[in-house]
Amino acid sequence: MTSPPLTKGADREGSPVGEPGGTTTGREPGREATPSRFRADVAGLRAVAVGLVLLYHAGLPFIPGGFVGVDVFFVISGFLITGQLISEIERSGRVSLTGFYARRAKRILPAATVVLAATAVAVRLFVPRGEWQVIGGDIAAAATYVVNWRFADRAVDYLAEDVAPSPVQHFWSLAVEEQFYLLWPLLIVLALLAARKLRRANVRPVLWVGLAVLAVPSFVWSIVETANSPERAFFVSTTRLWELAVGAAVALLAVRAARMPRSVAVVLGWLGLAAIVAAALLVSGKTAWPGYAAALPTLGAAAVIAAGAAAGSRGPVMVLGLRPFQWIGDLSYSLYLWHWPMLVVAAAHFGDLSVTEGLVVALASVIPAWLTFRLVENPLRYSRKISTSPRLALSLGGNFTLAGICAGLVLVLMGAWAAAATTTKSRYAPGAALLSTAPGTAPIGPVPERFDAITPDPLQIRQGFMDVPDTNRDKCFQQVEGAEVLSCTYGVPNGSTTVALVGDSKMDQWLPAFQVLAAQNGWKLLIMAKAGCAFTSAQVLKGDGSGKPYTDCIEWNRALLDRLVRERPDYVVTSQSASTALDSGGKRATVAAMVSGVRASWKKLDSVGTKVVVLANNPHPGAAVACADKNRKRLSACAFDRERHDQDPGYRMQRQAVAGAPKVKMIDLFDAVCPTDRCPVVFGNVLIYRGGSHIGAAYVKTTAPHLARALADVGVPARFTPAG
């Protein structure tokens, strides 16, 4: 799950900073020595990378692939770090892991912690409190450089669909680099030991073996994981290590590359820069990433760096060496750290940013970036006392890391306290039970402006309380990955009437109301549902926008239909949000293909005597939970037009499909969900939605009398008896 846009045109969260401390400009007298001479082209390439990311995040529509700046940074990092380590080996015959990690600690951690702490303060001041706990956890994870795995898990979490972009989401790329920095030096040490064991004076051949062990599996896995789970593949380290390894390979080839003919180097360098620019212009958020597509900017960056020494002044350094590129290159780390939190916090406080507003915020990030560079980065990076004491440098890094963790945890606690102070429990939470069950009685009047108490409180939902059906607790809701048909049985296990609920999460959401009726009517209630998977015989599409078949869903549907035909429940109730499927040629997604697919499944059920009931899909309410939390005294601000129901693609497809299947009945509980002139997000003291377009379990349960009436109207023996 990539980040939603902060500005119009931005739709994928961005990336690392490279390791900008690998070379020195020679312009800072008295500063620490570095093992390699200054490369103006590499410094300028950092400016290109961070510039692409900033412009992309600002929302410029003509740079849809600006996030490739991340991949450029990875190559730069691999090149510089490996170059330093090789120089150390050739100078001393060994690698000091303590010295290496001490340099990284004083170079990276102080500035990062300053930004994390400042972000925590900004979130507390300008971001709605419902997001504090999640962001606080992100900050703590970012401080320990494992946040990329947190975002990877969130990207494929079906219940996290409403989680806004994190202001520290860009730290995922820094986490990837830090994990590379932990792994690659250790492999180099092992290569040194192996070379000595083999009595080889030249360690480079052994390093090539170590590099291949790292790069080849990572590249293969990047292709496989990107094809299967692009949302997760974007964040995890295992799909990215090969990009850093490409930079490391350039460092191993640096001596030979410097000897290539100048004419060849000039062409190679400019082609490499052109490849990076082409990737930024041609790649988009719809491109499965990283996978093999990431080879274009990765190899482009490698070409620029490899050709730089031999190409000289006729190469890309002609542009990259200009003073503006050098200045931005110097600031690249701090600029990368600051721009994203400022964009996210501004969007959270003021609403979606226009492209112009996004550019203003991105440019404004230069100010704190420059201050951090001058007051934090350089003083600590070039401190003689810290540079000559690895122990002091490591201690400094450890203390900064601890400060970052504390900043995140404080925000988590503040969010918890806010929730505890706000949440009130109401014994009176009738929800839809307030309404008449007679059909055609809605709308009943204007949207209520406020309630003394809301159950569950919107702040609870935003801070992790899951208002979901029991299938989540009982682990019988099949997630996106997995084709096994999981099921739960509720109601009366040996009931004389069996009702099966099948479909995606839009069917699963109605379980609480069916549980009430199952208990009162003596039903055996089965539920078999899968995330993002409509009940159909058609070729269902993945929900990631890739246009690829959802293979796990297709297999799940086959197994589910076989089971239903074998077990022959009396009734199957189904619902879904998807409106299209792949046509017979497998190239186009059409409504007709989905209609044909659902009818085929219904026909098979009809052939064994099972009656099918379609439950109408409900429309998306927008950011209902966040709006309810923000507008507790003016809930009408969160309401949406009733016409959205008739315009919903899933509902329109269902109506079309049922119209051509006379034996299939359709029921619609929209009036129970939207009883007023405009559709509310809270009714009868109950929060209607829990996230995305999903109705919360608490409200669904209150619709039981309406469900009983609707089912009875289409021939299902259902009655509802009020409690007490």
QUIJOCOR-V439844 format. One line per field, one symbol per residue. ss: DSSP state (@ for helix, = for strand, . for the rest). phi: phi as a letter, one per 40 degrees, with the letter a starting at -180 (. if undefined). burial: I if it has 24 or more other ideal C-beta (glycine too) atoms within 12 Angstrom, else O. A space follows every 10 residues. Layout:
ss=???
phi=???
burial=???
This chain:
ss=......=... .......... .......... .........@ @@@@@@@@@@ @@@@@@@@.. .....@@@@@ @@@@@@@@@@ @@@@@@@@@@ @@....@@@@ @@@@@@@@@@ @@@@@@@@@@ @@@@@@..@@ @@@@@@@@@@ @@@...@@@@ @@@@@..@@@ .......... @@@@@@@@@@ @@@@@@@@@@ @@@@@@@... ...@@@@@@@ @@@@@@@@@@ @@@@@@@@.@ @@@...@@@. @@@@@@@@@@ @@.@@@@... .@@@@@@@@@ @@@@@@@@@@ @@........ .@@@@@@@@@ @@@@@@@@@@ @@@@..@@@@ ..@@@@@@@@ @@@@@@@@@@ @@@@@@@@@@ ..=.@@@@@@ @@@@@@@@@@ @@@@@@@@@@ @..@@@@..@ @@@@@@@@@@ @@@@@@@@@@ @@@@@@@@@@ @@........ @@@@...... .......... ....=..@@@ @@.......@ @@@...==.. .......=== =.....==== ===.@@@@.. @@@@@@@@@@ @.======== ........=. =.......=. @@@@@@@@@@ @@@@@@@... =====..... ==......== @@@@@@@@@@ @@@@@@@... =====..... ...@@@@@@@ ....@@@@.= ..@@@@@.@@ @@@@@@@@@. ....===..@ @@@.....=. .==..==.== =..==.@@@@ @@.@@@@@@@ @@@....... ....
phi=.cccccbchc aacbbcbgbc ccbbcgbbdg cccbcbccbc cccccccccc cccccccchc ccbcbdccdd cccdcdcccc ccccccdccc cbgabccccc cccccccbcd cccdcccccd cccccbbdcc bccccdcccc cccbfbcccc cccccbcccb ccccdccbcc cdcccdcccc cccccccccc ccccccccfb cccddccccc cccccccccc ccccccccac ccdcbccccb dccccccccc cccdcccccc dccccccccc cccccccccc cbcaccccbc fccccccccc cccdcccdcc cgcccdcdcc ccddccccdc cdcccccccc dccccccccb gdcccccccc cccccccccc ccccbbdcdc cbccccccbd cccccccccc ccccccdccc cccccccccc cccbcbcbbc fccccccccg ccccicccca bcabbccdcc ccbhcbcbcc ccccfbbccd chbcccabbb gbdbccbbbb bbhccccdcc ddcccccccc bgccbbbbbb dgbccacccc ccccgcgccc cccccccccc cdcccccfcc bbbbaabcbb accccgbbcb cdccdccccc cccccccbgc cbbbcdcccc cgcccccccc bccacccccb ccccccccdc cccdcccccb bdccbbbbbd cccbcbdbcc bbafgbccbb ifbccccccd dccdcccccc cccbgccbbb bdcg
burial=IIIIIIIOII IIIIIIIIII IIIIIOOOOO OIOIIIOIII IIIIIIIIII IIIIIIIIII OOIIIIIIII IIIIIIIIII IIIIIIIIII OOOOIOIOII IIIIIIIIII IIIIIIIIII IIIIOIIIII IIIIIIIIII IIIIIIIIII IIIIIIIIII IIIIIIIIII IIIIIIIIII IOIIIOIIIO IIOOIOOOOO OOIIOIIIOI IOOIIOOIIO IIIOIIIIII IIIIIIIIII IIIIIIIIII IIIIOOIOOI OOOOIIOIII IIIIIIIOII OOIIIOIIII IIIIIIIIII IIIIIIIIII IOOOIIIOII IOOOIIIIII IIIIIIIIII IIIIIIIIIO OIIOIOIIIO IIIOIIOIII OIIOOIIIOI IIOOOIIOOO OOIIOIIOOI IOIIIOIIII IIOIIIOIIO OIIOOOOOII IIIIIOIOOO OIIOOOIIOO IOOIIIIIII IIIIIIIIII IIOOOIIIII IIOOIIIIII IOOOIOIIII IIIIIIIIII IIIIIIIIII IOIIIIIIII IIIIIIIIII IIIIOIOIII OIIIOIIIII IOIIOOIOII IIIIIIIIII IIOOOOOOII IOIIIIIIII IIIIIOOOOI IIIIIIIIII IOIIIIIIII IIOOIIIIII OIOIIOOIII IIIIIIIIOO IOOIIIIIII IIIIIIOIII IIIIIIIIII IIIIIIIIII IIIIIIIIII IOOIOIOIOI OOOO
